[in-house]
Amino acid sequence: MKPDHIRILDRATVTRCLAEIDPVNVVESAVRAHTLGQSDLPAEGYMAWENSAGAYTRSVAMLGSVQHGEGRAYGIKLINASVTNPALGIERAGGFTVLFDPETARPVTLVEAGHISALRTASYTVSSLRTLGPVGFDAVSIIGCGTLAAMHARLIARYFPAVRDIHLFDIDPARATALAGDLTADCPELKITEHTDAESCVKASHVVVTLTVSSEPYIPPHWFAPGTFIAHVSLDDVTPAVFLEADAVYVDDIDLVRDNPRRILGAVMQAGDVVADAEAAAGQGRALARRYGDVLLGREEAIRPRNGLVVSNPFGMAILDVAVCQEVAVQAEAAGLGAVVDLLGDRDGAVA
């Protein structure tokens, strides 16, 4: 494209492009690159406020670059959210990701972020499940039934055809019922069970995915059946004891998780109860936080749940969005999709 032209991709176009992409493989490639030091993740910008309903509302801006194929992808993700949005009939979170030209630094592609954000989050969960999850599982419990839950359920059904049972719980029963209806229509091979309490949902399977906006931990270790894999995608669902008693705790980036006290695992790591040094963990009898990327690179053997628990607690890195968006941008450019806008409008060729 010409300088200062930007290609804008709406959700329908993004979805069309994603049909040609394996998002789990893209996410795994980005995690490997990050673990090898082939990425850059500056500190995120974060701003929170209360809207007119007194509800938590926030804006997060995340820059990132990552080695991708033969080159490097650069971009920024802006994702805003309010917990009252679902009551307005819109998704809780939304925004866009902008990709930059590596040579000029000009923005070249603007991509609707909500769908890709949910997809890369679910893709990370699917990756961790097939690498760290219990062998031969056929049921999944999902706590929280919003947009992320829908994406997780569909992606799990796609990558794990042996799964036949999906258990759902949400503090708003209407959300669980709505998701159950959508999944029954889209994935008729699945049996969907709605639960009236979180405990029974957690106990219903050996794979548990938490996707809520809870700011108070409430799931204790004894809720989980022995041999359970926990994808702790949200911030504060499980209690500190879950991490302390787990056979293994995996993160995407140790520093990012540890430095964020808004997450229960970050608070636990800052308190020194979960550490990143294997010798310190063994010598002091503390839990060890492991990098999932080391497993993907073959540096460490995967630990799967047998009679205990294995927890995956990703930070959620913007480079995953950037990598997926880069793949989408390549597909869109090749097919001539999206709206191309000249950011400078009418001009006479003068250089500023």
KOLRO-638189 format. One record per residue: residue in three letters; x, y, z of N, C-alpha, C, O in turn. Coordinates in pm, whole numbers, padded with zeros to 5 digits, always signed. Example, Ala and Ser with C-alpha at 12.3 -4.5 7.8 and 13.67 -1.06 7.14 Angstrom:
2
ala+01319-00569+00780+01230-00450+00780+01320-00330+00780+01424-00332+00846ser+01285-00225+00708+01367-00106+00714+01290+00003+00787+01341+00114+00804
% end
This chain:
352
met+00084-00120+00000+00000+00000+00000+00087+00125+00000+00205+00120+00034lys+00028+00238-00038+00097+00365-00038+00120+00413+00106+00045+00374+00196pro+00221+00495+00129+00243+00549+00264+00119+00624+00313+00051+00693+00237asp+00092+00609+00442-00019+00676+00509-00156+00626+00463-00258+00690+00488his-00157+00510+00397-00283+00439+00372-00294+00328+00476-00196+00261+00509ile-00412+00309+00526-00435+00205+00627-00552+00117+00583-00654+00167+00537arg-00533-00013+00599-00639-00109+00565-00719-00139+00691-00662-00179+00793ile-00851-00120+00686-00938-00139+00802-01017-00268+00782-01085-00286+00681leu-01008-00356+00880-01072-00487+00872-01177-00500+00982-01144-00499+01100asp-01304-00511+00942-01410-00529+01041-01419-00677+01079-01346-00760+01027arg-01509-00708+01171-01515-00845+01223-01551-00947+01116-01496-01056+01114ala-01642-00912+01027-01681-01006+00922-01560-01040+00833-01541-01155+00795thr-01481-00940+00801-01362-00963+00720-01258-01043+00797-01195-01132+00742val-01241-01010+00924-01147-01084+01009-01187-01231+01014-01101-01319+00999thr-01315-01259+01033-01362-01397+01042-01335-01471+00911-01295-01587+00913arg-01357-01404+00800-01330-01465+00669-01182-01501+00655-01148-01609+00607cys-01096-01410+00695-00952-01436+00685-00908-01548+00779-00820-01627+00745leu-00968-01554+00897-00929-01655+00995-00961-01796+00949-00903-01892+01000ala-01051-01810+00855-01085-01943+00803-00964-02010+00738-00961-02132+00723glu-00864-01930+00699-00745-01983+00634-00627-01999+00731-00516-02028+00688ile-00652-01979+00859-00544-01973+00958-00568-02075+01069-00683-02096+01109asp-00462-02139+01118-00470-02222+01239-00427-02134+01356-00307-02116+01378pro-00522-02081+01432-00485-01984+01537-00402-02044+01649-00319-01975+01708val-00421-02171+01678-00344-02234+01786-00197-02242+01747-00109-02215+01829asn-00169-02278+01623-00030-02283+01578+00034-02144+01579+00151-02131+01613val-00043-02041+01541+00010-01904+01542+00043-01862+01685+00149-01804+01709val-00046-01891+01778-00022-01856+01918+00099-01930+01973+00181-01871+02042glu+00110-02059+01943+00225-02136+01992+00356-02081+01936+00456-02074+02008ser+00357-02042+01809+00477-01986+01750+00517-01858+01820+00635-01834+01845ala+00418-01773+01855+00448-01648+01925+00499-01674+02066+00589-01604+02112val+00444-01773+02134+00490-01806+02269+00634-01858+02264+00715-01823+02349arg+00664-01942+02165+00802-01989+02150+00898-01872+02127+01003-01863+02190ala+00860-01783+02036+00946-01668+02007+00968-01583+02131+01080-01538+02158his+00862-01562+02208+00874-01483+02330+00969-01549+02429+01052-01482+02491thr+00957-01679+02445+01042-01752+02539+01188-01746+02496+01277-01750+02580leu+01212-01738+02365+01348-01728+02313+01401-01584+02316+01515-01559+02275gly+01319-01491+02365+01363-01352+02371+01343-01276+02242+01401-01169+02224gln+01264-01330+02152+01242-01268+02021+01113-01186+02021+01031-01199+01930ser+01097-01104+02120+00977-01022+02132+01007-00901+02217+01111-00892+02282asp+00914-00807+02216+00927-00688+02300+00788-00657+02354+00692-00646+02278leu+00778-00642+02485+00650-00614+02550+00668-00497+02648+00694-00521+02766pro+00654-00373+02602+00662-00261+02696+00549-00267+02798+00451-00339+02780ala+00564-00191+02904+00460-00186+03007+00328-00139+02945+00326-00048+02863glu+00220-00203+02986+00089-00167+02931+00038-00038+02994+00068-00007+03109gly-00040+00034+02916-00111+00149+02971-00245+00105+03025-00319+00032+02958tyr-00278+00148+03144-00401+00102+03210-00471+00219+03275-00409+00295+03350met-00599+00234+03247-00678+00341+03309-00814+00283+03346-00879+00220+03263ala-00856+00304+03469-00984+00251+03516-01069+00364+03572-01017+00462+03625trp-01201+00350+03561-01294+00446+03619-01428+00378+03643-01448+00263+03603glu-01518+00448+03707-01654+00399+03726-01746+00476+03632-01740+00598+03623asn-01832+00401+03562-01926+00468+03472-02044+00523+03552-02043+00518+03675ser-02147+00573+03484-02259+00637+03553-02337+00540+03640-02410+00582+03730ala-02320+00408+03614-02386+00306+03696-02298+00264+03813-02335+00176+03891gly-02181+00326+03825-02089+00289+03933-02015+00161+03906-01962+00099+03999ala-02009+00118+03779-01949-00010+03744-01805+00007+03698-01767+00111+03643tyr-01726-00096+03722-01586-00099+03681-01576-00087+03529-01638-00164+03455thr-01498+00009+03485-01480+00037+03343-01332+00067+03322-01271+00135+03404arg-01274+00015+03211-01130+00035+03198-01087+00041+03051-01160-00001+02961ser-00967+00094+03032-00903+00097+02902-00761+00044+02919-00689+00085+03010val-00722-00047+02829-00588-00104+02834-00524-00089+02696-00583-00128+02595ala-00405-00033+02692-00329-00019+02568-00200-00098+02581-00123-00077+02674met-00175-00189+02485-00061-00280+02495+00017-00282+02365-00032-00330+02263leu+00139-00230+02369+00231-00238+02256+00303-00372+02258+00320-00434+02363gly+00345-00416+02141+00423-00540+02137+00479-00568+01999+00423-00525+01898ser+00590-00639+01997+00646-00690+01872+00694-00832+01895+00732-00868+02006val+00692-00912+01788+00730-01052+01801+00783-01103+01668+00733-01066+01562gln+00884-01188+01676+00934-01253+01556+00822-01337+01496+00757-01416+01565his+00801-01318+01365+00689-01386+01301+00731-01426+01160+00749-01342+01073gly+00747-01557+01140+00794-01603+01010+00936-01555+00985+01024-01570+01070glu+00957-01496+00869+01089-01445+00833+01113-01302+00882+01224-01250+00870gly+01011-01240+00937+01025-01102+00979+00977-01081+01121+00979-01173+01203arg+00936-00960+01150+00889-00925+01284+00762-00843+01270+00752-00755+01184ala+00665-00872+01354+00538-00800+01353+00537-00701+01468+00579-00732+01579tyr+00486-00578+01440+00479-00471+01539+00336-00419+01548+00267-00409+01446gly+00291-00387+01668+00156-00333+01678+00118-00290+01818+00198-00298+01911ile-00006-00244+01830-00063-00205+01959-00207-00251+01964-00281-00241+01866lys-00245-00301+02079-00383-00344+02101-00446-00249+02202-00393-00228+02311leu-00561-00193+02166-00640-00110+02257-00770-00184+02282-00851-00201+02190ile-00791-00227+02406-00911-00304+02438-00976-00243+02562-00915-00238+02669asn-01099-00197+02547-01171-00131+02655-01289-00217+02698-01341-00296+02619ala-01331-00202+02821-01439-00287+02872-01513-00221+02986-01458-00136+03057ser-01638-00261+03003-01717-00222+03120-01805-00342+03156-01862-00407+03069val-01815-00369+03285-01890-00487+03327-02040-00472+03303-02113-00572+03307thr-02088-00350+03278-02231-00332+03251-02264-00341+03102-02381-00331+03065asn-02165-00361+03016-02192-00367+02873-02286-00480+02832-02374-00458+02748pro-02272-00601+02888-02365-00708+02847-02512-00672+02871-02599-00714+02794ala-02539-00596+02977-02678-00556+03002-02728-00459+02895-02849-00441+02879leu-02635-00397+02824-02672-00305+02714-02682-00379+02581-02713-00320+02478gly-02656-00511+02585-02664-00590+02463-02537-00589+02380-02540-00626+02263ile-02424-00546+02439-02297-00546+02368-02195-00628+02448-02213-00650+02568glu-02090-00671+02381-01987-00749+02448-01917-00665+02554-01908-00543+02542arg-01870-00732+02658-01805-00662+02770-01684-00583+02722-01660-00472+02769ala-01606-00641+02629-01482-00576+02583-01484-00556+02432-01543-00635+02358gly-01418-00450+02389-01406-00422+02246-01297-00322+02219-01254-00249+02308gly-01252-00318+02095-01147-00223+02060-01085-00260+01927-01152-00313+01839phe-00957-00231+01911-00890-00261+01785-00741-00284+01809-00684-00241+01910thr-00680-00352+01713-00534-00369+01710-00483-00301+01584-00541-00316+01477val-00374-00227+01597-00313-00159+01484-00175-00220+01459-00094-00230+01552leu-00148-00259+01335-00017-00309+01296+00064-00196+01233+00009-00108+01167phe+00196-00200+01256+00285-00096+01206+00374-00149+01095+00410-00267+01093asp+00408-00061+01001+00507-00096+00901+00645-00100+00968+00683-00002+01032pro+00721-00210+00956+00850-00220+01025+00951-00114+00983+01040-00081+01062glu+00940-00060+00861+01039+00035+00812+01002+00179+00843+01086+00257+00886thr+00877+00216+00821+00836+00356+00839+00770+00382+00973+00756+00498+01014ala+00728+00276+01042+00654+00285+01168+00512+00336+01150+00440+00353+01248arg+00468+00360+01026+00333+00406+01001+00233+00294+01031+00262+00177+01005pro+00116+00328+01084+00011+00226+01098-00038+00182+00960-00068+00266+00876val-00046+00052+00937-00083+00002+00805-00211-00082+00806-00278-00095+00704thr-00245-00139+00921-00366-00221+00929-00435-00198+01062-00370-00202+01167leu-00565-00175+01058-00645-00162+01179-00744-00278+01180-00822-00294+01087val-00739-00357+01287-00817-00482+01293-00911-00477+01413-00868-00444+01524glu-01036-00509+01393-01130-00522+01505-01073-00622+01605-01038-00734+01567ala-01064-00582+01731-00986-00659+01828-01066-00760+01908-01008-00859+01954gly-01196-00740+01926-01271-00824+02018-01267-00971+01980-01243-01057+02064his-01292-01000+01853-01297-01139+01808-01159-01204+01819-01147-01316+01869ile-01056-01134+01773-00921-01192+01778-00873-01206+01922-00805-01303+01956ser-00908-01110+02008-00869-01120+02148-00927-01245+02213-00858-01317+02285ala-01054-01270+02186-01117-01391+02240-01056-01516+02178-01033-01615+02248leu-01028-01511+02047-00974-01627+01978-00835-01662+02026-00805-01779+02050arg-00747-01562+02041-00610-01595+02085-00610-01643+02229-00526-01725+02267thr-00704-01592+02311-00714-01640+02449-00756-01786+02452-00697-01868+02523ala-00858-01819+02374-00904-01958+02367-00799-02048+02302-00786-02165+02338ser-00725-01993+02206-00621-02071+02139-00510-02109+02237-00457-02220+02233tyr-00474-02016+02325-00374-02047+02427-00426-02159+02518-00351-02250+02554thr-00552-02151+02556-00610-02256+02640-00607-02390+02569-00570-02491+02629val-00645-02392+02441-00645-02517+02364-00503-02573+02355-00483-02694+02370ser-00405-02486+02330-00267-02530+02324-00224-02593+02456-00167-02702+02457ser-00251-02525+02566-00211-02577+02697-00285-02707+02729-00229-02795+02795leu-00409-02718+02683-00485-02840+02707-00424-02960+02636-00412-03067+02694arg-00386-02941+02510-00334-03057+02437-00191-03090+02480-00143-03200+02452thr-00124-02997+02546+00012-03023+02593+00017-03063+02739+00099-03146+02778leu-00070-03004+02822-00064-03022+02967-00188-03087+03026-00188-03125+03143gly-00295-03101+02947-00421-03149+03000-00422-03299+03027-00330-03370+02987pro-00525-03346+03095-00537-03489+03121-00553-03568+02992-00611-03519+02895val-00502-03687+02991-00510-03771+02871-00651-03825+02855-00708-03882+02949gly-00708-03808+02737-00837-03869+02705-00957-03806+02772-01055-03876+02798phe-00955-03676+02801-01070-03614+02865-01184-03600+02764-01161-03584+02644asp-01308-03606+02814-01424-03597+02726-01528-03497+02776-01639-03489+02722ala-01492-03419+02879-01585-03321+02935-01507-03198+02980-01390-03208+03019val-01573-03083+02974-01511-02956+03013-01612-02875+03093-01730-02867+03057ser-01566-02815+03202-01649-02725+03282-01605-02581+03257-01486-02550+03265ile-01702-02495+03228-01672-02355+03200-01745-02267+03301-01867-02275+03315ile-01669-02185+03372-01724-02095+03472-01723-01954+03415-01616-01899+03389gly-01841-01896+03394-01854-01768+03327-01896-01792+03183-01828-01864+03110cys-02006-01733+03140-02067-01770+03011-02081-01653+02915-02184-01639+02848gly-01979-01569+02908-01981-01458+02815-01915-01492+02682-01914-01608+02641thr-01861-01390+02617-01800-01406+02485-01683-01504+02487-01671-01588+02398leu-01598-01494+02588-01485-01586+02598-01529-01730+02612-01467-01820+02556ala-01635-01752+02686-01685-01888+02705-01732-01947+02573-01703-02063+02542ala-01804-01868+02495-01852-01916+02365-01735-01953+02276-01737-02057+02209met-01632-01869+02274-01515-01897+02190-01442-02022+02239-01401-02105+02158his-01426-02035+02370-01359-02154+02425-01435-02281+02390-01375-02379+02346ala-01564-02280+02409-01643-02401+02384-01633-02443+02238-01616-02562+02209arg-01642-02348+02147-01637-02381+02004-01497-02429+01963-01484-02522+01884leu-01394-02364+02016-01259-02403+01978-01222-02539+02039-01155-02620+01975ile-01266-02563+02161-01242-02693+02223-01312-02803+02144-01255-02910+02121ala-01435-02778+02102-01507-02877+02021-01435-02904+01889-01435-03016+01839arg-01373-02800+01832-01302-02814+01705-01174-02895+01720-01145-02980+01637tyr-01098-02870+01825-00968-02934+01841-00973-03064+01921-00880-03145+01913phe-01079-03085+01996-01091-03207+02077-01225-03275+02046-01320-03263+02124pro-01233-03347+01934-01361-03408+01896-01410-03513+01995-01527-03552+01991ala-01322-03560+02084-01366-03658+02184-01451-03594+02294-01520-03665+02367val-01447-03462+02305-01527-03394+02408-01674-03400+02368-01712-03361+02258arg-01754-03449+02461-01898-03464+02436-01984-03387+02535-02101-03361+02509asp-01925-03351+02652-02002-03284+02757-01941-03150+02791-01822-03140+02820ile-02024-03046+02788-01984-02913+02832-02073-02873+02949-02195-02872+02938his-02010-02840+03061-02083-02797+03181-02066-02646+03196-01956-02594+03184leu-02176-02577+03223-02175-02431+03228-02227-02380+03362-02319-02436+03421phe-02165-02272+03409-02220-02197+03522-02191-02050+03502-02083-02012+03457asp-02288-01967+03537-02272-01823+03541-02358-01769+03655-02466-01823+03681ile-02312-01663+03721-02393-01607+03829-02524-01550+03775-02620-01532+03850asp-02528-01521+03645-02651-01482+03578-02702-01602+03499-02649-01630+03391pro-02802-01673+03549-02849-01794+03481-02891-01769+03336-02883-01859+03253ala-02936-01649+03307-02979-01618+03170-02862-01627+03072-02879-01669+02958arg-02742-01588+03117-02625-01597+03029-02591-01743+03000-02558-01779+02887ala-02598-01826+03104-02570-01968+03084-02672-02031+02990-02636-02110+02903thr-02797-01995+03006-02902-02049+02920-02884-02005+02776-02903-02083+02683ala-02848-01878+02758-02826-01826+02622-02710-01898+02555-02719-01936+02438leu-02600-01916+02629-02486-01986+02571-02520-02132+02542-02481-02186+02438ala-02592-02194+02633-02632-02334+02610-02714-02347+02483-02696-02441+02406gly-02804-02253+02461-02885-02256+02340-02803-02239+02214-02824-02309+02115asp-02707-02145+02217-02621-02122+02102-02535-02245+02071-02520-02284+01956leu-02479-02306+02176-02393-02421+02155-02472-02542+02106-02424-02619+02022thr-02592-02558+02157-02677-02669+02111-02708-02656+01962-02713-02755+01890ala-02729-02531+01918-02759-02509+01776-02635-02526+01689-02643-02583+01580asp-02520-02477+01737-02398-02479+01656-02322-02610+01664-02257-02652+01568cys-02329-02676+01779-02253-02800+01802-02347-02907+01856-02341-02941+01974pro-02436-02960+01771-02537-03055+01819-02480-03184+01877-02550-03257+01947glu-02352-03211+01850-02289-03331+01904-02258-03318+02053-02229-03418+02119leu-02264-03195+02105-02231-03171+02245-02354-03181+02334-02463-03139+02296lys-02336-03237+02452-02439-03234+02555-02406-03118+02649-02299-03116+02710ile-02497-03025+02661-02474-02905+02743-02553-02917+02872-02674-02941+02870thr-02484-02900+02985-02548-02906+03116-02529-02775+03188-02415-02730+03208glu-02637-02712+03228-02630-02588+03306-02633-02623+03455-02713-02706+03499his-02547-02558+03531-02540-02581+03675-02591-02459+03750-02575-02346+03704thr-02651-02483+03865-02704-02374+03945-02604-02320+04047-02631-02221+04114asp-02488-02386+04058-02384-02337+04148-02248-02371+04089-02233-02467+04013ala-02148-02290+04125-02015-02306+04070-01951-02437+04114-01881-02501+04035glu-01973-02477+04237-01907-02596+04290-01944-02721+04210-01856-02799+04174ser-02071-02740+04183-02111-02859+04109-02056-02858+03967-02024-02963+03912cys-02045-02739+03908-01988-02728+03773-01840-02764+03775-01793-02838+03688val-01766-02713+03872-01624-02743+03884-01602-02893+03901-01511-02950+03841lys-01683-02956+03982-01667-03098+04014-01710-03191+03900-01686-03311+03906ala-01773-03135+03796-01834-03219+03693-01735-03274+03591-01769-03365+03516ser-01611-03221+03587-01516-03271+03487-01373-03253+03536-01349-03193+03641his-01278-03305+03458-01137-03294+03491-01067-03183+03413-00945-03173+03415val-01144-03101+03344-01092-02981+03279-01184-02866+03318-01303-02869+03290val-01128-02764+03383-01207-02649+03430-01147-02522+03373-01027-02498+03386val-01230-02440+03309-01187-02313+03251-01262-02201+03320-01385-02198+03316thr-01190-02109+03384-01255-01997+03453-01247-01872+03365-01140-01835+03319leu-01362-01808+03344-01372-01696+03250-01463-01586+03305-01546-01532+03233thr-01447-01555+03431-01534-01457+03496-01462-01324+03515-01345-01309+03479val-01532-01228+03573-01472-01099+03608-01466-01085+03761-01460-00973+03813ser-01467-01197+03830-01463-01192+03976-01335-01127+04026-01227-01151+03972ser-01348-01045+04129-01232-00986+04194-01208-01045+04332-01125-00995+04409glu-01281-01151+04364-01267-01219+04493-01251-01369+04468-01342-01432+04414pro-01137-01428+04506-01118-01572+04490-01223-01651+04569-01257-01615+04682tyr-01275-01758+04510-01382-01833+04575-01375-01984+04552-01453-02057+04614ile-01286-02033+04466-01280-02176+04438-01164-02238+04516-01048-02209+04485pro-01192-02321+04617-01086-02385+04696-01037-02514+04628-01103-02565+04538pro-00924-02565+04671-00869-02686+04608-00962-02807+04612-00964-02886+04518his-01039-02822+04722-01117-02945+04736-01236-02952+04641-01301-03057+04632trp-01267-02843+04571-01371-02850+04470-01327-02932+04348-01410-02992+04280phe-01198-02935+04322-01148-03001+04203-01129-03151+04226-01079-03193+04330ala-01171-03229+04129-01147-03373+04135-00999-03399+04116-00933-03323+04045pro-00943-03503+04178-00802-03537+04155-00777-03559+04005-00856-03624+03936gly-00665-03505+03958-00633-03521+03817-00697-03417+03728-00729-03446+03613thr-00716-03294+03780-00785-03188+03704-00685-03086+03649-00590-03047+03717phe-00710-03044+03527-00637-02933+03465-00724-02808+03475-00841-02811+03440ile-00665-02698+03524-00738-02573+03545-00680-02466+03454-00563-02428+03469ala-00759-02417+03361-00720-02302+03281-00775-02178+03351-00891-02140+03331his-00691-02116+03434-00733-01999+03512-00711-01875+03426-00613-01803+03442val-00806-01853+03335-00792-01744+03237-00827-01610+03299-00766-01508+03266ser-00924-01608+03388-00963-01484+03454-00866-01451+03567-00768-01522+03587leu-00894-01344+03640-00796-01293+03734-00801-01359+03871-00696-01390+03928asp-00920-01379+03925-00931-01407+04068-01036-01511+04103-01115-01490+04195asp-01040-01621+04033-01141-01723+04065-01092-01824+04169-01164-01855+04263val-00970-01874+04153-00922-01975+04246-00854-01909+04365-00800-01799+04354thr-00858-01977+04479-00794-01926+04601-00644-01952+04595-00600-02038+04519pro-00564-01881+04675-00419-01903+04674-00380-02048+04699-00280-02095+04645ala-00457-02119+04779-00423-02258+04811-00420-02348+04687-00349-02448+04686val-00496-02313+04584-00496-02393+04461-00357-02392+04399-00307-02496+04356phe-00293-02276+04393-00159-02266+04338-00058-02338+04427+00033-02405+04379leu-00075-02324+04557+00021-02382+04651+00015-02534+04652+00117-02599+04675glu-00101-02591+04626-00118-02735+04631-00105-02802+04494-00106-02925+04486ala-00093-02723+04387-00087-02781+04253+00044-02854+04228+00148-02819+04284asp+00038-02957+04142+00160-03027+04101+00245-02938+04011+00368-02950+04010ala+00181-02850+03936+00254-02759+03848+00169-02637+03819+00047-02646+03806val+00236-02521+03808+00172-02395+03771+00246-02339+03650+00367-02317+03657tyr+00175-02317+03540+00236-02268+03417+00186-02127+03385+00067-02097+03399val+00279-02042+03340+00244-01906+03299+00309-01880+03163+00400-01952+03122asp+00262-01776+03095+00323-01738+02967+00444-01648+02988+00538-01652+02909asp+00441-01566+03092+00552-01477+03124+00556-01456+03274+00463-01401+03332ile+00664-01500+03337+00672-01495+03483+00671-01352+03534+00599-01321+03629asp+00749-01265+03474+00759-01127+03523+00625-01054+03511+00584-00983+03603leu+00557-01072+03398+00430-01003+03379+00327-01046+03483+00255-00962+03538val+00319-01175+03510+00223-01225+03609+00261-01178+03749+00176-01130+03824arg+00389-01191+03783+00434-01156+03918+00418-01007+03947+00391-00967+04060asp+00435-00924+03844+00433-00779+03866+00293-00720+03864+00278-00598+03876asn+00191-00803+03849+00054-00753+03844-00025-00799+03967-00078-00910+03967pro-00032-00718+04071-00101-00759+04194-00252-00765+04179-00321-00811+04270arg-00306-00718+04063-00451-00730+04042-00492-00875+04019-00611-00908+04026arg-00395-00960+03990-00421-01103+03971-00388-01176+04101-00292-01142+04170ile-00466-01277+04131-00441-01351+04254-00304-01418+04249-00234-01422+04350leu-00265-01472+04132-00133-01536+04125-00022-01432+04140+00080-01460+04201gly-00041-01312+04084+00058-01207+04103+00076-01172+04249+00189-01154+04296ala-00035-01162+04322-00027-01132+04465+00042-01244+04541+00121-01218+04633val+00013-01369+04503+00074-01484+04570+00225-01487+04543+00304-01519+04632met+00264-01454+04419+00407-01453+04387+00478-01339+04458+00591-01356+04504gln+00414-01223+04468+00476-01111+04539+00492-01142+04688+00582-01090+04753ala+00405-01226+04739+00416-01266+04880+00524-01373+04900+00559-01406+05013gly+00577-01427+04789+00683-01526+04798+00635-01669+04814+00716-01758+04838asp+00505-01692+04803+00453-01827+04822+00465-01913+04696+00470-02035+04703val+00471-01848+04581+00502-01914+04454+00623-01844+04397+00624-01721+04384val+00727-01919+04362+00853-01862+04317+00886-01912+04178+00827-02009+04130ala+00982-01845+04113+01020-01882+03977+01151-01959+03972+01191-02006+03865asp+01218-01973+04085+01345-02043+04091+01325-02185+04142+01274-02206+04252ala+01365-02283+04062+01341-02423+04096+01413-02464+04225+01357-02536+04307glu+01537-02418+04242+01612-02455+04363+01547-02396+04486+01536-02462+04589ala+01502-02269+04476+01436-02206+04590+01306-02277+04622+01271-02296+04739ala+01233-02316+04519+01107-02387+04542+01130-02519+04613+01057-02553+04706ala+01230-02593+04568+01259-02723+04630+01313-02706+04771+01276-02780+04862gly+01402-02608+04790+01464-02590+04921+01371-02533+05025+01385-02563+05144gln+01275-02451+04982+01186-02386+05077+01047-02447+05078+00959-02402+05152gly+01026-02550+04998+00896-02616+04995+00786-02528+04940+00671-02535+04985arg+00820-02444+04843+00721-02354+04785+00685-02397+04643+00757-02475+04581ala+00574-02345+04595+00530-02380+04460+00617-02310+04357+00668-02200+04381leu+00632-02373+04242+00717-02322+04135+00633-02278+04018+00548-02353+03970ala+00655-02155+03970+00591-02107+03848+00681-02143+03729+00798-02106+03726arg+00624-02214+03633+00700-02260+03517+00655-02185+03392+00540-02143+03382arg+00747-02168+03296+00713-02104+03170+00660-02208+03072+00727-02307+03043tyr+00541-02185+03023+00482-02277+02927+00565-02286+02800+00572-02391+02737gly+00629-02176+02762+00711-02176+02642+00825-02276+02648+00867-02328+02545asp+00877-02304+02767+00984-02403+02781+00935-02542+02744+01012-02623+02692val+00809-02570+02770+00751-02698+02730+00736-02703+02578+00770-02803+02515leu+00685-02595+02519+00666-02591+02374+00799-02603+02301+00804-02659+02191leu+00907-02551+02359+01039-02559+02298+01109-02691+02325+01218-02715+02272gly+01050-02777+02406+01112-02904+02440+01220-02894+02545+01296-02989+02565arg+01229-02780+02612+01330-02763+02717+01291-02835+02845+01378-02878+02921glu+01162-02848+02869+01113-02916+02988+01004-03017+02949+00931-02996+02852glu+00996-03122+03024+00890-03221+03002+00758-03168+03058+00754-03111+03167ala+00653-03189+02985+00521-03144+03030+00477-03222+03152+00497-03343+03161ile+00415-03151+03245+00356-03215+03363+00205-03214+03346+00144-03108+03342arg+00147-03331+03336+00002-03345+03323-00057-03385+03458+00012-03447+03539pro-00183-03352+03482-00244-03390+03610-00267-03540+03618-00322-03600+03525arg-00227-03599+03726-00253-03742+03751-00350-03752+03869-00471-03765+03850asn-00295-03745+03988-00381-03747+04106-00393-03608+04170-00464-03589+04268gly-00321-03512+04112-00324-03376+04167-00383-03277+04069-00471-03311+03990leu-00334-03152+04075-00385-03044+03991-00271-02982+03911-00158-02973+03958val-00303-02940+03790-00212-02861+03709-00287-02734+03669-00400-02740+03621val-00222-02619+03690-00286-02490+03665-00213-02416+03553-00090-02403+03557ser-00287-02368+03456-00235-02275+03356-00292-02137+03387-00413-02120+03395asn-00203-02039+03406-00247-01903+03443-00175-01801+03355-00079-01739+03400pro-00219-01783+03230-00152-01689+03141-00182-01544+03176-00289-01512+03228phe-00086-01456+03146-00108-01313+03161-00198-01263+03048-00284-01178+03069gly-00175-01316+02929-00248-01269+02812-00168-01162+02741-00195-01043+02756met-00070-01203+02662+00025-01109+02604-00026-01050+02472-00083-01121+02389ala-00005-00921+02455-00051-00853+02334+00019-00905+02209-00034-00892+02099ile+00138-00963+02224+00208-01015+02106+00130-01128+02040+00147-01154+01921leu+00046-01196+02116-00037-01301+02055-00139-01238+01962-00163-01289+01853asp-00199-01126+02004-00291-01052+01917-00218-01002+01793-00269-01011+01682val-00099-00949+01814-00022-00895+01703+00010-01004+01602+00000-00982+01481ala+00049-01122+01650+00083-01232+01560-00038-01279+01481-00029-01300+01360val-00152-01295+01548-00272-01339+01477-00317-01232+01379-00355-01262+01266cys-00313-01106+01422-00352-00996+01332-00261-00989+01210-00307-00958+01100gln-00133-01018+01228-00041-01016+01115-00081-01122+01012-00078-01095+00892glu-00120-01240+01058-00166-01345+00968-00294-01301+00896-00310-01323+00776val-00384-01239+00971-00508-01189+00911-00478-01082+00807-00538-01081+00699ala-00385-00992+00838-00349-00884+00745-00293-00939+00615-00323-00887+00507val-00211-01043+00623-00154-01104+00503-00266-01161+00416-00266-01142+00294gln-00361-01232+00479-00473-01288+00405-00557-01177+00342-00597-01189+00226ala-00583-01071+00416-00667-00962+00366-00602-00891+00248-00669-00859+00150glu-00471-00867+00258-00403-00798+00149-00401-00884+00023-00423-00833-00087ala-00376-01013+00039-00371-01102-00076-00506-01109-00147-00512-01119-00270ala-00614-01103-00069-00749-01114-00127-00810-00977-00157-00921-00970-00210gly-00740-00871-00125-00793-00737-00149-00913-00703-00063-01004-00634-00108leu-00913-00753+00061-01026-00732+00150-01005-00610+00240-00892-00566+00259gly-01113-00558+00294-01108-00444+00384-01119-00312+00312-01114-00305+00189ala-01134-00207+00390-01144-00071+00336-01011-00001+00353-00959+00008+00464val-00954+00050+00244-00827+00121+00249-00854+00271+00254-00921+00327+00166val-00801+00334+00357-00825+00477+00381-00694+00553+00373-00593+00511+00430asp-00696+00667+00302-00582+00758+00299-00594+00851+00420-00683+00935+00425leu-00504+00835+00516-00514+00912+00640-00489+01061+00619-00531+01143+00701leu-00421+01097+00512-00393+01238+00488-00495+01304+00397-00495+01426+00381gly-00583+01223+00336-00685+01279+00250-00623+01343+00126-00520+01298+00077asp-00687+01448+00076-00634+01520-00041-00500+01583-00007-00485+01646+00098arg-00402+01566-00093-00270+01619-00066-00196+01641-00197-00232+01585-00300asp-00095+01722-00191-00022+01756-00313+00114+01692-00320+00198+01727-00403gly+00136+01595-00229+00264+01524-00232+00370+01587-00141+00483+01538-00136ala+00335+01693-00069+00432+01755+00020+00467+01662+00134+00382+01587+00181val+00591+01666+00179+00638+01582+00289+00647+01667+00414+00710+01772+00415ala+00581+01618+00521+00584+01695+00646+00717+01673+00717+00739+01729+00825
% end
